[in-house]
Amino acid sequence: MNTPALKLINQILALVLLTATCYADPKPLSKADATTILENMGYKQTKVAFVIQDAVPMAATPNGAMVTGLGRMNGKLEKIEKQFFYDNDIGWFYTEDRGERGNVSGIRIWSANGYSETKPEFEPPPPAPPVPHTPPGQAQVDDLERANKEIGEVYQKLMSALPPEKQKSLREAQRAWLKSRDPDADRIARDGDAVGGSAYRVDFSTAAAKLTTERTEVLRGYLANPNSIP
């Protein structure tokens, strides 16, 4: 006879049986297993004093134990007080987060079988692009190259606008200036205490670019007034 009361009793018994199965007591943590786990964590000369089963606060099931003992870590004797946990697949284990709070990168696990680590499954961010390296003085060398290009363009434009006699005069004057520019830039650089290396390179290129820019402005003046050419 399957009365409502009997049906309710059967449901309660089934629930009790299921609960007992799910929360069956794990195998007690022995001192030997605790010692093995601690030694896998790096402790030496380990001596477990006692194991208190079901001692983990807030544990919903009897799956925790407090292990107390002594051991050496990096040669220093320490008192050991560790909370161990039980998992059906792992067995008894100790765990720590890898990384700092708020920036956890994994879960570290020590068991009697050794060490393992659980990491998140995600693609790592792409590496940052390499930062281009500019040798010391390169910016000043680039400035000088631009100044050389500019003066060349102005010089060619001016020459094409002059009669032959003026072209000859300008060509001689430009050759004389070119012959003196680098020695003048060298003198300026050395006057600034640059005697070699990147410091000299910076000062020489800066001085040469300045002299070139000044000469370019002179040529622009000739372009505006060809009769001013000596």
C-alpha positions in Angstrom: 0.0 0.0 0.0 1.6 3.2 -1.1 0.0 5.9 1.1 1.2 9.5 1.0 2.9 9.1 4.4 4.8 6.0 3.2 5.8 7.8 0.0 7.1 10.7 2.1 9.1 8.3 4.3 10.6 6.6 1.3 11.7 10.0 -0.1 13.3 11.0 3.2 15.1 7.7 3.4 16.4 8.1 -0.2 17.6 11.6 0.6 19.4 10.4 3.7 21.0 7.6 1.8 22.1 10.0 -1.0 23.5 12.5 1.6 25.4 9.7 3.4 26.9 8.7 0.0 27.9 12.2 -1.0 29.4 13.1 2.4 31.0 9.7 3.2 34.0 10.2 5.5 37.3 10.2 3.6 40.2 8.1 4.6 41.8 9.7 7.7 45.0 11.6 7.1 47.8 9.6 8.6 51.0 11.2 9.9 53.0 9.3 7.2 50.9 10.9 4.4 51.1 14.3 6.1 54.9 13.9 6.3 55.1 13.0 2.6 53.0 16.0 1.6 55.1 18.4 3.7 58.3 17.0 2.3 56.9 17.5 -1.2 56.3 21.1 -0.2 60.1 21.5 0.5 60.3 20.7 4.3 63.2 18.6 5.4 63.7 16.5 8.6 59.9 16.7 9.0 58.3 15.4 12.2 54.5 15.5 12.4 53.4 15.9 16.1 49.6 15.4 15.6 46.8 15.5 13.0 43.4 16.8 14.1 40.7 15.5 11.7 37.7 17.6 10.8 39.5 20.7 12.1 39.1 23.1 9.1 36.8 26.0 10.1 33.6 26.4 8.1 34.1 23.0 6.4 30.7 21.7 5.3 31.9 18.1 5.3 34.6 16.2 7.2 37.2 16.8 4.5 39.7 18.9 6.4 42.5 18.3 8.8 45.0 20.4 10.8 48.6 19.2 10.8 51.1 20.4 13.4 54.7 19.5 13.5 58.3 20.6 13.0 60.4 20.8 9.9 63.3 22.7 8.2 62.7 25.0 5.3 65.8 26.4 3.7 67.8 25.1 6.6 65.7 27.0 9.2 63.7 25.0 11.8 60.0 26.0 11.7 56.8 25.1 13.5 54.4 23.7 11.0 50.7 24.4 11.2 48.9 23.6 7.9 45.3 23.0 6.9 45.0 20.0 4.6 41.9 19.2 2.5 40.6 16.0 0.9 39.5 15.5 -2.7 38.2 12.2 -4.1 40.6 12.5 -7.1 43.6 14.0 -5.4 43.3 12.6 -2.0 44.7 14.6 0.9 46.4 17.8 -0.2 47.7 21.3 0.7 47.0 24.3 -1.5 48.1 27.9 -2.1 47.4 30.5 -4.6 50.1 31.5 -7.1 50.4 35.3 -7.3 49.2 38.0 -5.0 45.7 38.7 -3.9 43.7 40.2 -6.7 46.1 38.9 -9.2 46.0 35.1 -8.9 47.7 33.3 -11.8 47.2 29.7 -10.6 46.5 27.3 -7.8 49.4 25.3 -6.4 48.6 21.8 -5.0 50.9 19.4 -3.0 49.7 15.9 -2.4 51.3 12.6 -1.5 51.8 12.1 -5.2 53.8 15.2 -5.6 53.2 18.8 -6.9 50.7 20.0 -9.5 49.3 23.4 -10.5 46.1 24.5 -12.0 46.3 27.5 -14.4 43.5 29.4 -16.2 42.9 28.5 -19.8 43.3 31.7 -21.7 45.5 33.0 -24.4 48.4 35.1 -23.1 48.5 38.7 -24.3 50.7 39.3 -27.3 54.2 40.5 -26.6 54.7 44.2 -26.7 56.4 45.4 -29.9 60.1 46.0 -29.6 61.0 49.6 -28.8 63.2 50.9 -31.6 66.6 51.9 -30.5 68.0 55.2 -31.7 71.8 55.5 -31.3 73.0 58.6 -29.4 73.3 61.5 -31.9 71.2 59.9 -34.6 68.6 62.6 -34.3 71.3 65.3 -34.9 72.7 63.4 -37.9 69.2 63.2 -39.3 68.8 67.0 -38.9 72.1 67.5 -40.7 71.0 65.3 -43.6 67.8 67.4 -43.9 69.8 70.6 -43.9 72.1 69.2 -46.6 69.1 68.3 -48.7 67.5 71.7 -48.3 70.7 73.6 -49.2 71.2 71.5 -52.2 67.7 72.2 -53.5 68.1 76.0 -52.9 71.5 76.0 -54.5 70.3 74.2 -57.7 67.3 76.5 -58.0 69.6 79.6 -57.6 72.1 78.3 -60.2 69.4 77.7 -62.8 68.3 81.4 -62.4 71.7 83.0 -62.8 73.6 84.1 -65.8 76.9 82.2 -66.5 79.2 84.8 -64.9 77.1 84.8 -61.7 77.0 81.0 -61.7 80.9 80.9 -61.7 81.1 83.3 -58.8 78.5 81.4 -56.8 80.1 78.0 -57.5 83.5 79.2 -56.2 81.9 80.8 -53.1 79.9 77.6 -52.4 83.0 75.4 -52.7 84.9 77.6 -50.3 82.1 77.5 -47.8 81.8 73.7 -48.1 85.6 73.4 -47.5 85.3 75.5 -44.3 82.1 74.1 -42.9 83.3 70.8 -41.4 86.5 72.3 -39.8 84.3 75.1 -38.3 81.8 72.5 -36.9 84.7 70.5 -35.5 86.0 73.5 -33.7 82.6 74.3 -32.3 82.1 70.8 -31.1 85.5 70.7 -29.4 85.0 74.1 -27.8 82.0 72.4 -26.1 84.3 69.8 -24.5 83.2 67.1 -26.8 86.3 65.1 -27.5 84.9 61.9 -28.9 82.2 59.3 -28.9 78.5 60.0 -29.0 78.9 63.5 -27.4 81.2 64.6 -30.2 78.8 63.2 -32.8 75.9 65.1 -31.3 77.8 68.4 -31.0 79.5 68.2 -34.5 76.2 67.3 -36.2 74.4 70.1 -34.4 77.0 72.7 -35.4 77.2 71.5 -39.0 73.4 71.6 -39.3 73.3 75.1 -37.9 76.1 76.4 -40.3 74.3 74.7 -43.2 70.9 76.4 -42.3 72.6 79.7 -42.0 74.2 79.3 -45.5 70.9 78.2 -46.9 69.4 81.5 -45.8 72.2 83.4 -47.5 71.4 81.6 -50.7 67.8 82.4 -50.4 68.8 86.0 -50.1 70.8 85.7 -53.4 67.7 84.1 -55.0 65.6 87.1 -54.1 68.4 89.5 -55.1 70.9 88.0 -57.6 72.8 91.3 -57.8 73.9 90.8 -54.2 76.1 87.9 -55.1 79.7 89.0 -54.6 
